[in-house]
């Protein structure tokens, strides 16, 4: 699939021996399965800011929202060194046109969630975020981010990768036709996918598109992108998916035979009950889209929001 989708990633997850002990944390799902679709931009804050390999382990100290980066034993404070490097590295990453970033969990520089923050008041609190990860998410709030550990959760994995491909479609749509008509077409194609995440956002975005003529183009696209990524970040639950599947079924009122309709209803109910993964009803509905040549549904990204080879909907 072209063009290449660039994803930032903590270098150690690619097998690079850059950790404090000279080791790595090679993640074969990232380099193997995802590596077929993504081109990686590796980042190791500690080595890139000038710290050696091996090096003394570090930790976050102080306040969770503004911690210091301090070595464990000698107490050397590397906060300013790291922050100076971060600003320059973020400028460079801005030019990479990234579609996502996979961070190393628990890292004092790259951990995204629940990083330990130490203080003189009892045990460490899992309330922090690595210094680089925090700066990245502030600078690029719309770029999908995740930790490698959380990618083992099927729902979180599917959501993260779905957002990456949605951002890709959005950027391609802007490159192809930056017009109100192009925005309407994009919003129409994404309707069912948005409904699976947030009907509230879908309606808000519809109103935004409808009033697009009254807005400056830059503001319109900026607001729409913000809402798009906020909506898709929300969890697509079984209940939401079931509603969308039933909505799709409604397009075949005059075409499906009684047996075909009953087959679809049975499969959707088995999905709702947890007996079948999402891929089963989606595959069946895709079959009827092709069979009955339903042009509106054939354009809906919900029915294939990411490559089938990733098998993301086989487990949700």
HUVENTA-V438229 format. One record per helix or strand of 2 or more residues. SS is the DSSP state (~ for helix, > for strand). FROM is the first residue (numbers start at 1). TO is the last residue. Records with the same first field share a line. If there is no record, write none. Layout:
# HUVENTA-V438229
SS=FROM-TO ; FROM-TO
This chain:
# HUVENTA-V438229
>=5-10 ; 38-43 ; 58-63 ; 66-71 ; 100-103 ; 115-118 ; 125-128 ; 144-147
~=11-14 ; 28-36 ; 45-48 ; 79-94 ; 131-139 ; 149-152 ; 154-176 ; 180-189 ; 191-197 ; 199-210 ; 212-214 ; 217-233 ; 238-252 ; 258-272 ; 278-291 ; 295-298 ; 301-304 ; 308-310 ; 312-314
